[in-house]
Amino acid sequence: MTAFNDESGTGDALRRALGVNRRRFLSTCTAVAAGAIAAPVLGASPALAQDRGRGHDHDHGRGHVLVPPGKRGIILYTVRDATARDPLASDLPSGFREVFKQLARHGYRQVEFAGYGQHANAPGGANLGTVAGARLLRSWLDDYGLRAQGNHGFIPPSWPLTSADVDTFKLNLEIANILGMDHMGTGGDPTGSAYPADWDVAADKWNALGRIARREGIKLYTHNHDSAYGFLLDGGPLDAQGRTTRSSGIRKLEYFLKATDPKLVWLEMDIFWAHVAQYKFHTYTAHDGSTREKVFDPAGLVARNNKRYPLFHAKDGVVSTTNGMGYDMVPFGTGVIDYTTFFSRVGERNYHNPMVEDDNSPSATDPAQSLREAKISYDNLAALRARRR
């Protein structure tokens, strides 16, 4: 197979479509075959051109800071082994209070929760998902200068909503308010379906939940994995179950954006999974049976809907052509996803809240790894500067 050839222009086109910078692309992909992932860039849209933001915070002539200090956050799922650690069995930071202290030392100023459970021997006990537990968590956040900015928590499974689910949802909103959150959300997609009717139902449900959240002063957000930026099946011949089998080229979450009320429903883009979607979902079968290409542009979608995306998951990856996703996840700033270009293009740096995440940071053999990699990720997030024109 032919290796990537930057002189031919194929390498640069692929690099731009994948959203990676030139230096990292060349160092990572020299030995990777072009045929394995070159297809997404054929006829790439002009929307993939860089559109760097402007700002006033400059650092030694390197351009302005892309993520201001107060906006540098981490989702606690990244260090879930540390919050779950038994403090009686380890000298490493254990439980929420000690983890907050360590993250603040690293420089973080925001956290996103992934539930409120910790080790039973940690201060406060195993479950802090109560009003009393939230007050304790808030005191620790305040002690270490941290702000809670979201939670991947409870979204009612029922629709129409049951009274029990509404009560639980309202309790979670109360906890979010005690913690000082502007946002509350979930780590899952609104639906796993490929059909517009199911996304219409999901939109109705999320509008209703968003209305409840808005009354409590909270912005409700959903989160994506790669499949949510795949294509809807919204036309063409029907299958044996009477379902449509072809697409108009509309992506699922783009449909959801238009079907939901922008005053009630927000989104958190997981930038890693959005790039996986870019790799996986670049062609579709149109209603007439033809194969058409449509390269996904994550930064372009955010830029067109900027206020709908108050939060990001900032996780990085190195190119892979063997796992079916296009990337293997690595600590932030050690991969090839070009976050300088992404954050420059979306702008609104004082609005967006990037949360560092690495699903793979916890290690069964290296108990200090997740907090150590959290420091690496923070330093790389803080180092991002807009390129000088």
N, C-alpha and C positions, 0 to 999 in steps of 0.2 A: 504494500500500500504506500501511497505517496505521502511523505511528511508535509507538514504545513510549510508553505513557501511564502514568506512575507514579501518578497520582491514581486510576486505575481499579483499582489493586491488581495488575494484570497484571505491571507492571514489577517490583514487589517479589517477587511469586511466582517470576518467572523468575530474578531475581537470587539468591534463596535456593536455587533448584534448581541453578543453575549454580555456586553457591558463591563469588559475587563480592560485594564490598562496595558499599554504596549509592552512595558518591561516585564510585568508579571506573566503576560500571555506568552512571550517568547521563551522565558525561562521555564515555564510549566509545560508548554505544548510542543517543544521541538520534536519530541519523539511520537507525538500522537497523530494518527492518520487523519487527513483532511476529510476523507469520505465519510467518516463516522459522524461528524457533527457540522459539516459545512452546509448541509441542505437548508437550515433556517435562514441563511443570509441571502439567498437568491432573490433578487428584486427587493432588497431591504428598503423599507420606507424612509423617506427623508426625515421622518419624525425621530429617527435614531441619531440624527446629528446632535452634537453637544450644544447645550444652551446654558452656559454657566451663569450662576447668579452673581449679583454684586453685593458688596457690603463695605463696612467701614472699619472693622476690627482687623488690623494688619499686624503681622508678627515678623519682624526682621526681614521685610521685603518679600515674604513668601505668600502673601495674599491673606484674605481674611479667614478667620476661624469658621469652619463649616458647621460645627456643632458647638454652640456656646456652652460654657461650663455648667450652667444650670439645667441644661437639656441632656446631659450625659447620664443615661440610665442603663439598667440591666434587669431582665426578667429573672426572678429568683429560681425558676426552673433550671437555669444554668448551673446553680450551686445547690441543687436539691439534696445532694448527698450531705452537704454541710449542715443545712437546716434539720435534716433527719438524723444527724449524728448524735450518739449518746455522749453527753458531756462527762459522764462518770467513767467512760472508757477511753477517752482521748484528750490530749492536750491541744488539739486543733480547735479552731472556732466551731461551735456547735449550737444549733438552735438559732432562732431569729435574732435575738439580741446581739450575740457575739458575731453573727454574720453581718448584721447591719454595721457594727463597729468596724469590721474588716473592710467592707465595701466602701465605707466613708474614708478610711485611710487610703484606699486605692485612688480615691478622687470622685467616685460616683456621687451624684446628687439626687438621683431618682431611682425608684425601684418599681417594678411591676410584679404583683403577686401571681402565683399559680396555685392558688388555694392557701389555706391558713393552718395547715398541719405541720407539726414538727415532732421531735422526739419527746416522749412523755417525761423524760428526766430534765428537759430544758425548762428554764423559768417560764411559768404560765401553763405548763402542761402540754398535752398532745394537741388539743384542739383550741385554736384561738379564733375560730370563726363564729364568735359570739359578740354581743355588745361589750361585755366585760373584756373579752380577749382583744377586741379591736382597740379599746381604750389603752390597754397595755402596749399593744403594738405601736400605737400612735405616740405614746410617751417615749418609746425607744427610737422611733424615727426622729422625733424632735431632738432627742439627746444627741444624735449623731448628724444632725443637719440634713436629713434625707426627707424626700417627699414621695409619697405613694402616688403613682400616676395611672394605675389601672389594675385589673385583676382578671385572670382567666378563671371565671367562676361559674355560678349557676345561671343557666338559661332554661326556663321551663320546657320540659319535653312535651307538655300537653298543648293541643290546639283543637278546639277552643280552650282557652286557659281555664284550669280548675282553680277553685278558690284556694286550695292548699298550695299550689304552685305560685299563685300570686302572692300569698303570704310569705313564702320562702324567698321569692324574688325581692319583695319589699324589705325583708330582713337584710338581704345582701346589699341593697341600696343604702340602708341605714348604716351598715358596717362601712361601706365605701365612704359615706359622708363623715363618719367618725375619723377614718383614716386620712381624710382630706383629699380624696380623689376627685378629679374632674371627670374621669372616665371609668366605666366598668364594662367588661366584655367577656369574651369566651375564646377558647383556643381552637374551636371547630368551625367548619363551614356552615352556612345557613341551611343547606341541604346538600346531599351527595348526588342528587339527580342531574340528569342531562336534559330535562324537559321543561319548557317554559311554564307549564301549568304548575309544576311543583315549586318553581321559583316564585311564581305569583303568590302561592300560599305562604311561602317563607317570608315574602315581602310584607304580606298582610300581618303576619305574626310579629315580625320585627317592628313594624310601624306601631303596633299596639303596645309592645314592650317598651319601645322608645318613648311613647307617650307617657307611660307610667314613670320611666326614668327621668324624663324631662321635668315632671312635677316635683321630683326630689332634687333637681339641680344637677343631675348626672347625665353625661353623654354616653349612650350605649353603642358599643362597637363590636363588630365581628372580625374574624381573623381568617386568613387564607392558607391553604396548602396549594400544591400545584394544580390539582384537578379543578379547583374553583375558577381558574383562568383558562380552562379548556373551553371548547366550543359547545354551544347549545345544539341540540338536535331539534330543529324547529320547522322542518318541512321535508318534502320529497316523499318517496314511496313509504307505505306503512309496513311494519313487520307483522308477524303472526298475532301479536298482542294488540295491534292497532296503534302502535307508537311510531312517530316520525323517525326517520333514519338518516336524514341529511341536514346540513347546516347552512344558515345564511352568513356565517362568519362572525356572529355575535358571541362574545365570551360570556360565561355564566355570571361572573361578578360585575361585568359591565352592564348586563341586563338588570341585575339586582340594584345597582346604583341608580338606574333610571326608575325602577319600580318602587323605590323607597323614598320617604320624605327626607330631604336633606336637613331638615330641622329636628329630625327624630332619630336618624340612624347614621352612624359613622363606621369607618373601616380602619383596621390596622393592617398595613401591608407587611407581610413577611417577605422581605426582599430576596432572600435566598430561594424560597419556594416560588416566587414570581419568576426568578431566572430559570428555575427548573421547568416551569411552565413554558417559558420562552423556548427552551431547548426541545421540549416534548411536543408542544402543540403549535406547529408552524404551518401546517397544511390542513385543509378540511375538504370534505366532499360536498360540493354545492348542491342545491336543489335539483339542478339539471344533470347531476352525475359527474360533472367535471371536477378535477382536483385543482384547488386554488391555494395559493400561498398567502399567508398573512402573519408576519413576524410580530410577536408581542413586544411592546415597548413599555416596561414597567414605569420608568420615570416619566414617560409621556402621559400615561394614564393618570398618574398622580398630579402632574402639572395641570392637566385639564380639569381636575376635580380636587384642587388642593385642600380646600377646607373640609373635605370629606375624609381626609387621611390625617388625623391628629397624631397617630402613633405609627411607628415602624418597629419591626423586628430586624435588627442589624446583625445578620449572621453571614459568614463568609464561606467560600468553597474553593477547592482546586478542581480543575477540569478532570472529568472521568468519562471514558467512553465504554465502561464495562458494567456500570450499575444501573443503566437505563434512565438516569436522572440528569446526566451531564456534569454533575458536580459531586464531590465528597465534601462534607462539612468540616470546617477547621475553625480555630479561634479567629475572631475578628481581626482583620488587617494582615493575616498571614496567607490569604488566598488570592484569587484573581478577580473577584467581582470589584468593579471600579467604583468604589464609593465616593471618590472625589468627584467624578462626573455625575453620579446619581444625585448626591446632595446639592451639587451646584445647579443641576437642571431643575430640581423641584423647588429650590429656593425656600422662602418662608421659614428661615432657620430659627426664628424665635417663636414659631407656632408648632412645628413638628417635634415629636418626642421620640428619638431613636432609643430602643432598648436592645442592648447587646444580648445575643443569645447564641449558645452552642449546645445542642442536644447531647453532644458526646463528651462534654467536659468531665463529668463524674467518671472516676476510674475505680475498678475493683481492686487494682494493685497499687495505686498511688493516691492515697486519701487526700493529699494536699493539692492535687492537680486542678480541681475546678476553681478554687479561689486563686491559685497561681495564674491560671489562664484568664480569669476575670481581670486580673491586673494587666496582663498583656493586651487584652481586648480594650481595656480602658485607655491605655497609653496610645494605642493605635487610633482609637476614636478621637482622642484629644488632639492628635497630631495632624488630623485632616485639615488641609488648607486649600482654598481655591487657587487654581493655577493663574499666574499673572498673565494678562493679555499682552 
